[in-house]
Amino acid sequence: MSNDQAAKIATADALTLLLHNQHAICAAIEEVTKWLAENGVGGVAANAVVAMEALDSNAQAITDAIMRLRQS
């Protein structure tokens, strides 16, 4: 295996771990958002939803980058 291929694999592996972390953070924010909404803090919950949308959008871009690395 060439050094370039090994570097691509290592990068894809690292991005995959970061993506898993991002999913976990999003799940945690979702739980907090649910609690906030149920306890009358709707404005804060709405801000948390915006943050989750950003995480989701970025997760897709990270997934696409991982797929490009793994296919090259």
mmCIF file as gemmi writes it, N, C-alpha and C atoms, coordinates in Angstrom:
data_model
loop_
_atom_site.group_PDB
_atom_site.id
_atom_site.type_symbol
_atom_site.label_atom_id
_atom_site.label_alt_id
_atom_site.label_comp_id
_atom_site.label_asym_id
_atom_site.label_entity_id
_atom_site.label_seq_id
_atom_site.pdbx_PDB_ins_code
_atom_site.Cartn_x
_atom_site.Cartn_y
_atom_site.Cartn_z
_atom_site.occupancy
_atom_site.B_iso_or_equiv
_atom_site.pdbx_formal_charge
_atom_site.auth_seq_id
_atom_site.auth_asym_id
_atom_site.pdbx_PDB_model_num
ATOM 1 N N . MET Axp A 1 ? 0.849 -1.166 0 1 0 ? 1 A 1
ATOM 2 C CA . MET Axp A 1 ? 0 0 0 1 0 ? 1 A 1
ATOM 3 C C . MET Axp A 1 ? 0.899 1.235 0 1 0 ? 1 A 1
ATOM 4 N N . SER Axp A 2 ? 0.566 2.194 -0.868 1 0 ? 2 A 1
ATOM 5 C CA . SER Axp A 2 ? 1.376 3.407 -0.944 1 0 ? 2 A 1
ATOM 6 C C . SER Axp A 2 ? 1.108 4.3 0.266 1 0 ? 2 A 1
ATOM 7 N N . ASN Axp A 3 ? 2.073 5.18 0.501 1 0 ? 3 A 1
ATOM 8 C CA . ASN Axp A 3 ? 1.912 6.132 1.612 1 0 ? 3 A 1
ATOM 9 C C . ASN Axp A 3 ? 0.701 7.025 1.401 1 0 ? 3 A 1
ATOM 10 N N . ASP Axp A 4 ? 0.447 7.395 0.115 1 0 ? 4 A 1
ATOM 11 C CA . ASP Axp A 4 ? -0.7 8.246 -0.194 1 0 ? 4 A 1
ATOM 12 C C . ASP Axp A 4 ? -2 7.526 0.152 1 0 ? 4 A 1
ATOM 13 N N . GLN Axp A 5 ? -2.1 6.252 -0.187 1 0 ? 5 A 1
ATOM 14 C CA . GLN Axp A 5 ? -3.305 5.481 0.121 1 0 ? 5 A 1
ATOM 15 C C . GLN Axp A 5 ? -3.47 5.308 1.635 1 0 ? 5 A 1
ATOM 16 N N . ALA Axp A 6 ? -2.378 5.057 2.317 1 0 ? 6 A 1
ATOM 17 C CA . ALA Axp A 6 ? -2.426 4.923 3.773 1 0 ? 6 A 1
ATOM 18 C C . ALA Axp A 6 ? -2.889 6.228 4.421 1 0 ? 6 A 1
ATOM 19 N N . ALA Axp A 7 ? -2.422 7.344 3.889 1 0 ? 7 A 1
ATOM 20 C CA . ALA Axp A 7 ? -2.836 8.644 4.418 1 0 ? 7 A 1
ATOM 21 C C . ALA Axp A 7 ? -4.322 8.874 4.181 1 0 ? 7 A 1
ATOM 22 N N . LYS Axp A 8 ? -4.814 8.48 3.02 1 0 ? 8 A 1
ATOM 23 C CA . LYS Axp A 8 ? -6.246 8.627 2.729 1 0 ? 8 A 1
ATOM 24 C C . LYS Axp A 8 ? -7.086 7.775 3.677 1 0 ? 8 A 1
ATOM 25 N N . ILE Axp A 9 ? -6.642 6.568 3.924 1 0 ? 9 A 1
ATOM 26 C CA . ILE Axp A 9 ? -7.364 5.678 4.836 1 0 ? 9 A 1
ATOM 27 C C . ILE Axp A 9 ? -7.364 6.255 6.247 1 0 ? 9 A 1
ATOM 28 N N . ALA Axp A 10 ? -6.221 6.729 6.695 1 0 ? 10 A 1
ATOM 29 C CA . ALA Axp A 10 ? -6.124 7.314 8.033 1 0 ? 10 A 1
ATOM 30 C C . ALA Axp A 10 ? -7.014 8.552 8.158 1 0 ? 10 A 1
ATOM 31 N N . THR Axp A 11 ? -7.036 9.37 7.119 1 0 ? 11 A 1
ATOM 32 C CA . THR Axp A 11 ? -7.881 10.562 7.129 1 0 ? 11 A 1
ATOM 33 C C . THR Axp A 11 ? -9.351 10.182 7.162 1 0 ? 11 A 1
ATOM 34 N N . ALA Axp A 12 ? -9.735 9.216 6.334 1 0 ? 12 A 1
ATOM 35 C CA . ALA Axp A 12 ? -11.127 8.763 6.324 1 0 ? 12 A 1
ATOM 36 C C . ALA Axp A 12 ? -11.517 8.17 7.669 1 0 ? 12 A 1
ATOM 37 N N . ASP Axp A 13 ? -10.622 7.403 8.276 1 0 ? 13 A 1
ATOM 38 C CA . ASP Axp A 13 ? -10.9 6.824 9.602 1 0 ? 13 A 1
ATOM 39 C C . ASP Axp A 13 ? -11.089 7.919 10.653 1 0 ? 13 A 1
ATOM 40 N N . ALA Axp A 14 ? -10.231 8.935 10.618 1 0 ? 14 A 1
ATOM 41 C CA . ALA Axp A 14 ? -10.341 10.038 11.581 1 0 ? 14 A 1
ATOM 42 C C . ALA Axp A 14 ? -11.642 10.809 11.367 1 0 ? 14 A 1
ATOM 43 N N . LEU Axp A 15 ? -11.979 11.07 10.105 1 0 ? 15 A 1
ATOM 44 C CA . LEU Axp A 15 ? -13.231 11.762 9.817 1 0 ? 15 A 1
ATOM 45 C C . LEU Axp A 15 ? -14.434 10.937 10.263 1 0 ? 15 A 1
ATOM 46 N N . THR Axp A 16 ? -14.345 9.635 10.132 1 0 ? 16 A 1
ATOM 47 C CA . THR Axp A 16 ? -15.438 8.764 10.568 1 0 ? 16 A 1
ATOM 48 C C . THR Axp A 16 ? -15.644 8.876 12.07 1 0 ? 16 A 1
ATOM 49 N N . LEU Axp A 17 ? -14.559 8.892 12.824 1 0 ? 17 A 1
ATOM 50 C CA . LEU Axp A 17 ? -14.673 9.06 14.269 1 0 ? 17 A 1
ATOM 51 C C . LEU Axp A 17 ? -15.273 10.413 14.632 1 0 ? 17 A 1
ATOM 52 N N . LEU Axp A 18 ? -14.845 11.451 13.941 1 0 ? 18 A 1
ATOM 53 C CA . LEU Axp A 18 ? -15.41 12.778 14.186 1 0 ? 18 A 1
ATOM 54 C C . LEU Axp A 18 ? -16.9 12.807 13.843 1 0 ? 18 A 1
ATOM 55 N N . LEU Axp A 19 ? -17.274 12.112 12.786 1 0 ? 19 A 1
ATOM 56 C CA . LEU Axp A 19 ? -18.682 12.038 12.406 1 0 ? 19 A 1
ATOM 57 C C . LEU Axp A 19 ? -19.497 11.327 13.48 1 0 ? 19 A 1
ATOM 58 N N . HIS Axp A 20 ? -18.956 10.252 14.044 1 0 ? 20 A 1
ATOM 59 C CA . HIS Axp A 20 ? -19.64 9.558 15.139 1 0 ? 20 A 1
ATOM 60 C C . HIS Axp A 20 ? -19.817 10.494 16.339 1 0 ? 20 A 1
ATOM 61 N N . ASN Axp A 21 ? -18.783 11.272 16.638 1 0 ? 21 A 1
ATOM 62 C CA . ASN Axp A 21 ? -18.875 12.245 17.732 1 0 ? 21 A 1
ATOM 63 C C . ASN Axp A 21 ? -19.953 13.288 17.437 1 0 ? 21 A 1
ATOM 64 N N . GLN Axp A 22 ? -20.006 13.719 16.192 1 0 ? 22 A 1
ATOM 65 C CA . GLN Axp A 22 ? -20.986 14.72 15.803 1 0 ? 22 A 1
ATOM 66 C C . GLN Axp A 22 ? -22.403 14.171 15.974 1 0 ? 22 A 1
ATOM 67 N N . HIS Axp A 23 ? -22.612 12.916 15.605 1 0 ? 23 A 1
ATOM 68 C CA . HIS Axp A 23 ? -23.933 12.294 15.788 1 0 ? 23 A 1
ATOM 69 C C . HIS Axp A 23 ? -24.29 12.218 17.28 1 0 ? 23 A 1
ATOM 70 N N . ALA Axp A 24 ? -23.319 11.898 18.105 1 0 ? 24 A 1
ATOM 71 C CA . ALA Axp A 24 ? -23.566 11.815 19.55 1 0 ? 24 A 1
ATOM 72 C C . ALA Axp A 24 ? -23.913 13.187 20.125 1 0 ? 24 A 1
ATOM 73 N N . ILE Axp A 25 ? -23.198 14.208 19.693 1 0 ? 25 A 1
ATOM 74 C CA . ILE Axp A 25 ? -23.491 15.567 20.148 1 0 ? 25 A 1
ATOM 75 C C . ILE Axp A 25 ? -24.892 15.983 19.726 1 0 ? 25 A 1
ATOM 76 N N . CYS Axp A 26 ? -25.25 15.665 18.5 1 0 ? 26 A 1
ATOM 77 C CA . CYS Axp A 26 ? -26.582 16.001 18.01 1 0 ? 26 A 1
ATOM 78 C C . CYS Axp A 26 ? -27.658 15.291 18.836 1 0 ? 26 A 1
ATOM 79 N N . ALA Axp A 27 ? -27.44 14.035 19.158 1 0 ? 27 A 1
ATOM 80 C CA . ALA Axp A 27 ? -28.403 13.293 19.976 1 0 ? 27 A 1
ATOM 81 C C . ALA Axp A 27 ? -28.552 13.922 21.355 1 0 ? 27 A 1
ATOM 82 N N . ALA Axp A 28 ? -27.447 14.354 21.925 1 0 ? 28 A 1
ATOM 83 C CA . ALA Axp A 28 ? -27.498 14.999 23.239 1 0 ? 28 A 1
ATOM 84 C C . ALA Axp A 28 ? -28.251 16.327 23.161 1 0 ? 28 A 1
ATOM 85 N N . ILE Axp A 29 ? -27.977 17.107 22.133 1 0 ? 29 A 1
ATOM 86 C CA . ILE Axp A 29 ? -28.677 18.379 21.962 1 0 ? 29 A 1
ATOM 87 C C . ILE Axp A 29 ? -30.171 18.131 21.761 1 0 ? 29 A 1
ATOM 88 N N . GLU Axp A 30 ? -30.505 17.077 21.043 1 0 ? 30 A 1
ATOM 89 C CA . GLU Axp A 30 ? -31.91 16.749 20.823 1 0 ? 30 A 1
ATOM 90 C C . GLU Axp A 30 ? -32.626 16.448 22.142 1 0 ? 30 A 1
ATOM 91 N N . GLU Axp A 31 ? -31.958 15.716 23.015 1 0 ? 31 A 1
ATOM 92 C CA . GLU Axp A 31 ? -32.552 15.41 24.325 1 0 ? 31 A 1
ATOM 93 C C . GLU Axp A 31 ? -32.742 16.679 25.158 1 0 ? 31 A 1
ATOM 94 N N . VAL Axp A 32 ? -31.743 17.535 25.162 1 0 ? 32 A 1
ATOM 95 C CA . VAL Axp A 32 ? -31.84 18.788 25.908 1 0 ? 32 A 1
ATOM 96 C C . VAL Axp A 32 ? -32.929 19.675 25.305 1 0 ? 32 A 1
ATOM 97 N N . THR Axp A 33 ? -33.021 19.705 23.985 1 0 ? 33 A 1
ATOM 98 C CA . THR Axp A 33 ? -34.041 20.494 23.302 1 0 ? 33 A 1
ATOM 99 C C . THR Axp A 33 ? -35.434 20.036 23.69 1 0 ? 33 A 1
ATOM 100 N N . LYS Axp A 34 ? -35.621 18.726 23.724 1 0 ? 34 A 1
ATOM 101 C CA . LYS Axp A 34 ? -36.92 18.181 24.117 1 0 ? 34 A 1
ATOM 102 C C . LYS Axp A 34 ? -37.265 18.625 25.544 1 0 ? 34 A 1
ATOM 103 N N . TRP Axp A 35 ? -36.311 18.537 26.437 1 0 ? 35 A 1
ATOM 104 C CA . TRP Axp A 35 ? -36.537 18.942 27.823 1 0 ? 35 A 1
ATOM 105 C C . TRP Axp A 35 ? -36.859 20.434 27.907 1 0 ? 35 A 1
ATOM 106 N N . LEU Axp A 36 ? -36.102 21.246 27.176 1 0 ? 36 A 1
ATOM 107 C CA . LEU Axp A 36 ? -36.342 22.689 27.183 1 0 ? 36 A 1
ATOM 108 C C . LEU Axp A 36 ? -37.746 23.015 26.693 1 0 ? 36 A 1
ATOM 109 N N . ALA Axp A 37 ? -38.155 22.386 25.595 1 0 ? 37 A 1
ATOM 110 C CA . ALA Axp A 37 ? -39.479 22.643 25.039 1 0 ? 37 A 1
ATOM 111 C C . ALA Axp A 37 ? -40.577 22.235 26.015 1 0 ? 37 A 1
ATOM 112 N N . GLU Axp A 38 ? -40.374 21.118 26.689 1 0 ? 38 A 1
ATOM 113 C CA . GLU Axp A 38 ? -41.376 20.623 27.646 1 0 ? 38 A 1
ATOM 114 C C . GLU Axp A 38 ? -41.436 21.462 28.919 1 0 ? 38 A 1
ATOM 115 N N . ASN Axp A 39 ? -40.392 22.234 29.17 1 0 ? 39 A 1
ATOM 116 C CA . ASN Axp A 39 ? -40.327 23.026 30.402 1 0 ? 39 A 1
ATOM 117 C C . ASN Axp A 39 ? -40.434 24.529 30.144 1 0 ? 39 A 1
ATOM 118 N N . GLY Axp A 40 ? -41.072 24.877 29.044 1 0 ? 40 A 1
ATOM 119 C CA . GLY Axp A 40 ? -41.411 26.267 28.786 1 0 ? 40 A 1
ATOM 120 C C . GLY Axp A 40 ? -40.293 27.173 28.346 1 0 ? 40 A 1
ATOM 121 N N . VAL Axp A 41 ? -39.24 26.625 27.813 1 0 ? 41 A 1
ATOM 122 C CA . VAL Axp A 41 ? -38.125 27.452 27.339 1 0 ? 41 A 1
ATOM 123 C C . VAL Axp A 41 ? -38.03 27.278 25.817 1 0 ? 41 A 1
ATOM 124 N N . GLY Axp A 42 ? -39.14 27.604 25.159 1 0 ? 42 A 1
ATOM 125 C CA . GLY Axp A 42 ? -39.248 27.382 23.719 1 0 ? 42 A 1
ATOM 126 C C . GLY Axp A 42 ? -38.244 28.144 22.886 1 0 ? 42 A 1
ATOM 127 N N . GLY Axp A 43 ? -37.914 29.37 23.297 1 0 ? 43 A 1
ATOM 128 C CA . GLY Axp A 43 ? -36.946 30.162 22.527 1 0 ? 43 A 1
ATOM 129 C C . GLY Axp A 43 ? -35.576 29.511 22.496 1 0 ? 43 A 1
ATOM 130 N N . VAL Axp A 44 ? -35.163 29.007 23.63 1 0 ? 44 A 1
ATOM 131 C CA . VAL Axp A 44 ? -33.864 28.324 23.705 1 0 ? 44 A 1
ATOM 132 C C . VAL Axp A 44 ? -33.926 27.017 22.916 1 0 ? 44 A 1
ATOM 133 N N . ALA Axp A 45 ? -35.048 26.328 23.015 1 0 ? 45 A 1
ATOM 134 C CA . ALA Axp A 45 ? -35.218 25.077 22.264 1 0 ? 45 A 1
ATOM 135 C C . ALA Axp A 45 ? -35.131 25.341 20.767 1 0 ? 45 A 1
ATOM 136 N N . ALA Axp A 46 ? -35.715 26.441 20.322 1 0 ? 46 A 1
ATOM 137 C CA . ALA Axp A 46 ? -35.664 26.785 18.895 1 0 ? 46 A 1
ATOM 138 C C . ALA Axp A 46 ? -34.222 27.027 18.448 1 0 ? 46 A 1
ATOM 139 N N . ASN Axp A 47 ? -33.43 27.68 19.285 1 0 ? 47 A 1
ATOM 140 C CA . ASN Axp A 47 ? -32.016 27.898 18.96 1 0 ? 47 A 1
ATOM 141 C C . ASN Axp A 47 ? -31.271 26.567 18.875 1 0 ? 47 A 1
ATOM 142 N N . ALA Axp A 48 ? -31.613 25.65 19.753 1 0 ? 48 A 1
ATOM 143 C CA . ALA Axp A 48 ? -30.973 24.333 19.737 1 0 ? 48 A 1
ATOM 144 C C . ALA Axp A 48 ? -31.327 23.581 18.462 1 0 ? 48 A 1
ATOM 145 N N . VAL Axp A 49 ? -32.551 23.739 17.986 1 0 ? 49 A 1
ATOM 146 C CA . VAL Axp A 49 ? -32.96 23.092 16.733 1 0 ? 49 A 1
ATOM 147 C C . VAL Axp A 49 ? -32.118 23.622 15.575 1 0 ? 49 A 1
ATOM 148 N N . VAL Axp A 50 ? -31.857 24.911 15.562 1 0 ? 50 A 1
ATOM 149 C CA . VAL Axp A 50 ? -31.009 25.496 14.519 1 0 ? 50 A 1
ATOM 150 C C . VAL Axp A 50 ? -29.605 24.889 14.578 1 0 ? 50 A 1
ATOM 151 N N . ALA Axp A 51 ? -29.088 24.699 15.781 1 0 ? 51 A 1
ATOM 152 C CA . ALA Axp A 51 ? -27.766 24.082 15.941 1 0 ? 51 A 1
ATOM 153 C C . ALA Axp A 51 ? -27.777 22.649 15.415 1 0 ? 51 A 1
ATOM 154 N N . MET Axp A 52 ? -28.851 21.912 15.694 1 0 ? 52 A 1
ATOM 155 C CA . MET Axp A 52 ? -28.937 20.532 15.201 1 0 ? 52 A 1
ATOM 156 C C . MET Axp A 52 ? -29.01 20.49 13.681 1 0 ? 52 A 1
ATOM 157 N N . GLU Axp A 53 ? -29.705 21.456 13.089 1 0 ? 53 A 1
ATOM 158 C CA . GLU Axp A 53 ? -29.773 21.516 11.631 1 0 ? 53 A 1
ATOM 159 C C . GLU Axp A 53 ? -28.39 21.734 11.026 1 0 ? 53 A 1
ATOM 160 N N . ALA Axp A 54 ? -27.595 22.583 11.662 1 0 ? 54 A 1
ATOM 161 C CA . ALA Axp A 54 ? -26.223 22.81 11.19 1 0 ? 54 A 1
ATOM 162 C C . ALA Axp A 54 ? -25.395 21.538 11.315 1 0 ? 54 A 1
ATOM 163 N N . LEU Axp A 55 ? -25.541 20.829 12.436 1 0 ? 55 A 1
ATOM 164 C CA . LEU Axp A 55 ? -24.82 19.561 12.61 1 0 ? 55 A 1
ATOM 165 C C . LEU Axp A 55 ? -25.221 18.559 11.535 1 0 ? 55 A 1
ATOM 166 N N . ASP Axp A 56 ? -26.521 18.471 11.245 1 0 ? 56 A 1
ATOM 167 C CA . ASP Axp A 56 ? -26.986 17.548 10.212 1 0 ? 56 A 1
ATOM 168 C C . ASP Axp A 56 ? -26.422 17.9 8.841 1 0 ? 56 A 1
ATOM 169 N N . SER Axp A 57 ? -26.445 19.179 8.52 1 0 ? 57 A 1
ATOM 170 C CA . SER Axp A 57 ? -25.919 19.63 7.23 1 0 ? 57 A 1
ATOM 171 C C . SER Axp A 57 ? -24.425 19.321 7.115 1 0 ? 57 A 1
ATOM 172 N N . ASN Axp A 58 ? -23.689 19.616 8.161 1 0 ? 58 A 1
ATOM 173 C CA . ASN Axp A 58 ? -22.246 19.342 8.146 1 0 ? 58 A 1
ATOM 174 C C . ASN Axp A 58 ? -21.956 17.847 8.148 1 0 ? 58 A 1
ATOM 175 N N . ALA Axp A 59 ? -22.8 17.069 8.799 1 0 ? 59 A 1
ATOM 176 C CA . ALA Axp A 59 ? -22.603 15.615 8.808 1 0 ? 59 A 1
ATOM 177 C C . ALA Axp A 59 ? -22.683 15.054 7.397 1 0 ? 59 A 1
ATOM 178 N N . GLN Axp A 60 ? -23.587 15.577 6.609 1 0 ? 60 A 1
ATOM 179 C CA . GLN Axp A 60 ? -23.689 15.099 5.228 1 0 ? 60 A 1
ATOM 180 C C . GLN Axp A 60 ? -22.429 15.433 4.435 1 0 ? 60 A 1
ATOM 181 N N . ALA Axp A 61 ? -21.91 16.636 4.622 1 0 ? 61 A 1
ATOM 182 C CA . ALA Axp A 61 ? -20.68 17.023 3.918 1 0 ? 61 A 1
ATOM 183 C C . ALA Axp A 61 ? -19.505 16.158 4.356 1 0 ? 61 A 1
ATOM 184 N N . ILE Axp A 62 ? -19.426 15.847 5.647 1 0 ? 62 A 1
ATOM 185 C CA . ILE Axp A 62 ? -18.355 14.982 6.142 1 0 ? 62 A 1
ATOM 186 C C . ILE Axp A 62 ? -18.502 13.577 5.563 1 0 ? 62 A 1
ATOM 187 N N . THR Axp A 63 ? -19.727 13.075 5.53 1 0 ? 63 A 1
ATOM 188 C CA . THR Axp A 63 ? -19.979 11.751 4.957 1 0 ? 63 A 1
ATOM 189 C C . THR Axp A 63 ? -19.543 11.705 3.492 1 0 ? 63 A 1
ATOM 190 N N . ASP Axp A 64 ? -19.879 12.735 2.752 1 0 ? 64 A 1
ATOM 191 C CA . ASP Axp A 64 ? -19.474 12.799 1.334 1 0 ? 64 A 1
ATOM 192 C C . ASP Axp A 64 ? -17.951 12.796 1.191 1 0 ? 64 A 1
ATOM 193 N N . ALA Axp A 65 ? -17.271 13.543 2.05 1 0 ? 65 A 1
ATOM 194 C CA . ALA Axp A 65 ? -15.807 13.594 2.003 1 0 ? 65 A 1
ATOM 195 C C . ALA Axp A 65 ? -15.208 12.233 2.335 1 0 ? 65 A 1
ATOM 196 N N . ILE Axp A 66 ? -15.775 11.554 3.321 1 0 ? 66 A 1
ATOM 197 C CA . ILE Axp A 66 ? -15.294 10.212 3.685 1 0 ? 66 A 1
ATOM 198 C C . ILE Axp A 66 ? -15.454 9.261 2.503 1 0 ? 66 A 1
ATOM 199 N N . MET Axp A 67 ? -16.598 9.324 1.849 1 0 ? 67 A 1
ATOM 200 C CA . MET Axp A 67 ? -16.848 8.437 0.71 1 0 ? 67 A 1
ATOM 201 C C . MET Axp A 67 ? -15.862 8.723 -0.431 1 0 ? 67 A 1
ATOM 202 N N . ARG Axp A 68 ? -15.578 10.006 -0.698 1 0 ? 68 A 1
ATOM 203 C CA . ARG Axp A 68 ? -14.613 10.346 -1.752 1 0 ? 68 A 1
ATOM 204 C C . ARG Axp A 68 ? -13.225 9.803 -1.413 1 0 ? 68 A 1
ATOM 205 N N . LEU Axp A 69 ? -12.832 9.947 -0.152 1 0 ? 69 A 1
ATOM 206 C CA . LEU Axp A 69 ? -11.516 9.438 0.257 1 0 ? 69 A 1
ATOM 207 C C . LEU Axp A 69 ? -11.445 7.923 0.118 1 0 ? 69 A 1
ATOM 208 N N . ARG Axp A 70 ? -12.486 7.24 0.558 1 0 ? 70 A 1
ATOM 209 C CA . ARG Axp A 70 ? -12.471 5.78 0.514 1 0 ? 70 A 1
ATOM 210 C C . ARG Axp A 70 ? -12.541 5.23 -0.9 1 0 ? 70 A 1
ATOM 211 N N . GLN Axp A 71 ? -13.119 5.991 -1.819 1 0 ? 71 A 1
ATOM 212 C CA . GLN Axp A 71 ? -13.232 5.529 -3.202 1 0 ? 71 A 1
ATOM 213 C C . GLN Axp A 71 ? -12.03 5.884 -4.051 1 0 ? 71 A 1
ATOM 214 N N . SER Axp A 72 ? -11.182 6.771 -3.545 1 0 ? 72 A 1
ATOM 215 C CA . SER Axp A 72 ? -10.03 7.189 -4.367 1 0 ? 72 A 1
ATOM 216 C C . SER Axp A 72 ? -8.821 6.29 -4.132 1 0 ? 72 A 1
